Amino acid sequence: MLSGLVIVDKPQGWTSHDVVGRMRRIAGTRKVGHAGTLDPMATGVLVVGINKATRLLTYIVGTSKTYTATIRLGQSTVTDDAEGDVIASAGTSAVAEQAIHDGVAALTGGIEQVPSSVSAIKVNGERAYARVRSGEDVKLAARPVTIHRFEVHAIRRDAGADVIDIDVTVECSSGTYIRALARDLGNGLGVGGHLTALRRTHVGPYSLEQARTLEQLAEELDVLEMSQAARALMPNRELSAEETTEISYGRRIAAGAAPGSPGAATADHPAAAFAPDGSLVALLADSGNYAKPVLVFAPGNGNTAAAGGEA
């Protein structure tokens, strides 16, 4: 059975769910999922898992992301991006370039970010965007995120429209909303702001250079095999033949690293364990003097089992 990751270059106007539906038809299986939603306006890297590789997606969602984007200062929209109606405008002629750089610096590092009110975050069991569309005034709580890099490449003034467009690269932790960065930069400068373009270039170790369009994938399904995908994503542990047998049956083996050491694997951040032939056997977490399987990829039959029972 075909299993692995597909790095899709998501087209503009498609939801992430749309892409999953198309990939189900291309791959000929219902068991397809994605790691990290992209808004319809956005393009770029969407990591899709097929069959047993869907079990890796939970470990990809939490990785850092990198984007290229264009922020427009001088206009605020209801959605914080170009898909929403403009709700406020302000002149930008008095906004100095140094003030823009200072505003970007203030939004770099660890910050508290209020997500866009039209995000997919659930409020009392209902998506925030659905509540906004029904006319409700939704206020979401701030959450901690980390902006590892917020780099300005170009600042362009449009005197006729009295707006400023800024081309940027943002590298950030999981859970960051680039739309909210655009909004907060504009609000900090007193003129409002929103996002006019967004392209995701990296999700963890997977990059735009690996990505293929849906048209290309329909012609030739380019799949990153499970072992390759896990090697790029996680710390690696090479097993002996005896260890491979023990882990294949869900039994523990000696720890890969000392308890509490930086190299110790955890259930949330496991190590990928490989048999002598290079195949992926399991995901391991160190616990005291032992390593135990978090997830076992049973040899020979393509099945997976979580520790403690059938998958």
Residue, then its C-alpha position, 0 to 999 in steps of 0.5 A: m500500500l502506498s504510504g508517505l508524505v506529499i509536499v504540495d504547492k497549494p494553489q491560491g483560492w483552494t482550501s486545505h480541505d480542497v487539496v486533501g480531497r484532490m489528493r484522495r483522488i490522485a492517490g486512490t485512497r481515503k486515508v489522506g490528511h494534512a499538517g497545518t492549514l493554509d488560508p485559501m488566499a495563501t499558496g505554498v507548502l502544504v504537507v499531505g500524508i497518505n495512508k500510514a504516513t498520516r501518523l506522522l502529521t501530528y509531529i509536523v504540525g508543531t514545527s516552525k514555518t517560514y513565509t514570504a508575505t506582503i503587508r499593506l499599511g493604511q487599510s484595515t480589513v474585517t479578515d486582516d487580509a485582502e479577502g475581507d472588506v476594508i473597514a478603515s483607512a488612514g493616511t501613511s505619508a507621515v509613516a517613516e521607514q525607521a518607524i516601520h523597522d522599529g515596529v517589525a522589531a517590536l513584533t520579533g521574538g516571543i510575543e503575545q498574539v491575538p489571532s484573527s477573529v475569522s480564524a478556525i479557532k473554536v469558540n464554545g464548539e464553533r469556529a470563530y469565522a462562522r460566528v463572525r459571519s453570523g454577525e457576532d463580535v468575536k474576541l479571541a484570547a492572546r496566545p504566546v508565539t515566537i517570531h524567529r525572523f521578521e525581515v523586511h525586503a522592500i518598502r513601496r509607497d503608493a502616493g495615489a492610494d496613500v498606502i505602503d506595501i512591505d515585502v517580508t519574510v517571517e519565520c515563526s513558531s506553530g500557531t502564528y497568524i501572519r494576518a495578525l502580524a500585518r494587523d498589529l504592525g499597522n495598528g502599532l503605526g497608527v494606520g492599520g494594516h492587512l495582508t495582501a499576499l502570503r506564500r509558505t516556503h517551509v514547514g519544518p524540514y520540508s521546503l518549496e523546492q520539494a513541492r509539486t503542484l496538483e497538476q504535476l502530482a496528477e501526472e506523476l505522484d511524487v511521494l516522500e517515502m516514510s523512512q525519508a520523511a521521518r529521517a528529515l523530521m526527527p532525531n534518528r536512532e539506528l537499531s541493531a537486528e535484536e533491538t529491531t525485533e524487540i521494538s517490532y513487538g512493542r517491547r522496550i530497549a535501552a535508552g538512546a540518551a540519559p534521562g533529562s539530557p538534551g538528546a533524550a526523546t519524548a512522547d511529544h518529540p520522539a526519535a525515529a528508529f530504523a532497522p539495519d536495512g534502513s526501514l522505519v520501525a518505530l517512534l521511540a521515547d526515552s523513559g529512564n534507562y529504557a526507550k519505549p515505542v510511542l508508535v510501531f510500524a509493524p514490518g511486512n504488513g504495512n500496519t501501524a500500532a500505537a503503544g498499548g494497542e492496535a492503531 
